[in-house]
Amino acid sequence: MKQAQYAKTARGDGFQFQVTPAPKTLAGCAGIFLILLIAFLAAMLTSTINMTLSYIVFIGIAVWAYLKLDLRKKNHRNASSFFVSPNAIEVNGQTISNSSIHRVIIRNAYDKSPKVQLTGQTVPTGVGAGVDIRNALEQISYSVDVEAGGKATQLAGGMDEVTANGLYTEVMQILGRQ
């Protein structure tokens, strides 16, 4: 699987980070199953009008979903940029001073979601597909957040665990907290 990446550039007394999230994942067969299911349902709705239209809708939705569908949470899909110096972090137009930072933390967008444990018993296909999709998304939904003033601000998201750990380590070193 391709991984997220980041680049660090020296600027003044700190560093500018450019973070590219991991590419989207279709979650293997489960994701393809979901795409085909959505396309099939849309084709069924249009089949009462015209069968040719139904085929066009099926193919169109399947191709569109394959190329565009990204099931990750919105703040994990886009590249991000932020600046870290020993005195502050600048992200999304706001400056968070080092003295007001409670902690820097790695989070996963799916940590608070209940996990389904499949223990070998027969499960409905939809449940199994959903678990597979969630597991694939969990692998590329790590973020590095900074907590200050009672709220969390995401520095970057859409990363795999290795990239998130590397980014976290570098941010902590620049802030002098490690």
Secondary structure, DSSP 8 states (H G I E B T S, - for coil): ----EEEEEEETTEEEEEEE-------HHHHHHHHHHHHHHHHHHHHTT-HHHHHHHHHHHHHHHHHH---S-GGGTS-EEEEE-SSEEEETTEEEEGGGEEEEEEEETTTTS------SS---HHHHHHHHHHHHHHTT-EEEEEEETTEEEEEEEEE-HHHHHHHHHHHHHHHT--
